[in-house]
Structures are given as C-alpha cells and as structure tokens.
Amino acid sequence: MTNLDRDVILEGDFWPKPVRGVLLPLQGEGATLRVELCVEAESAQGIKSATLEQKVMETLRQIKAEVLEERVE
C-alpha cells in the first residue's frame, strides 16, 4: 500500500495540468482522493461580494465542500 501526502503551492493559470497529471492518474489507480484547496485571491479593483456568494460559495455548497476557514478583508 502506498500513501501520498504532499503540500504544494501553485500560482497563475494552472488548473488543467494538476487535474490531468495528478488527480486523474491517482483516481485511475483506484485511490481515494482528499484534496485541500487554499485560495488566496487579490484584485486591485476588489472582488464583488456577489461573485463570492453567488459563484464561489454556491459552487462549494453544490460540491458539498467543507469550508475549514474563511477570511474576507
């Protein structure tokens, strides 16, 4: 039995590669996946509260994600 526990930092436009190159191969091996996602987002114009609530939080609710910590400044 092999277990993988790795912390990584990714910045920029990167989503397709980790999903295709990391998550899908592990899932293909029959692995049970648990992914922790830490999102830090900054915008000089600010991020609209409607975007946070109607898109971000709604998506997290739909996928039944457990929000461990949330800070909005």
C-alpha positions in Angstrom: 0.0 0.0 0.0 1.3 3.4 -1.0 0.1 6.7 0.5 0.8 10.2 -0.8 0.7 13.3 1.3 2.2 16.3 -0.4 1.8 20.1 0.1 2.3 22.2 -3.0 1.9 25.9 -4.0 0.7 26.7 -7.4 0.3 30.2 -8.8 -1.3 31.5 -12.0 -3.3 29.7 -14.7 -2.5 26.1 -13.8 -5.7 24.0 -13.3 -5.8 21.7 -16.3 -2.3 20.2 -15.7 -2.7 19.2 -12.0 -6.1 17.7 -12.7 -4.9 15.7 -15.7 -1.4 14.9 -14.5 -2.0 14.3 -10.8 -5.6 13.7 -9.7 -6.9 11.7 -12.7 -3.9 9.2 -12.7 -4.3 8.7 -8.9 -8.0 8.2 -9.3 -7.3 5.7 -12.2 -5.2 3.7 -9.8 -8.3 3.4 -7.5 -7.0 5.9 -5.0 -9.5 7.6 -2.7 -8.7 11.3 -3.0 -9.0 14.1 -0.4 -7.9 17.5 -1.7 -7.4 20.5 0.4 -7.6 23.8 -1.5 -6.3 27.1 -0.1 -7.3 30.0 -2.3 -5.8 33.4 -1.8 -7.2 35.9 -4.3 -6.3 39.6 -4.7 -7.7 42.2 -7.1 -6.8 45.9 -7.3 -10.4 46.6 -8.1 -11.7 44.4 -5.3 -13.7 41.2 -5.7 -17.5 41.7 -5.8 -19.4 40.2 -2.9 -21.9 38.8 -5.4 -19.1 36.9 -7.1 -18.0 35.5 -3.7 -21.5 34.5 -2.7 -23.3 33.6 -5.9 -20.5 31.9 -7.7 -17.7 30.8 -5.3 -19.7 29.9 -2.2 -22.6 28.4 -4.2 -20.2 26.1 -6.1 -18.6 25.0 -2.8 -22.1 24.2 -1.4 -23.1 22.3 -4.6 -20.0 20.1 -4.4 -20.5 19.7 -0.6 -17.1 21.1 0.2 -16.3 21.6 3.9 -15.0 25.2 4.3 -12.4 24.9 7.1 -11.6 28.7 7.3 -12.8 31.8 5.6 -11.4 35.3 5.7 -12.7 38.2 3.6 -11.0 41.6 4.0 
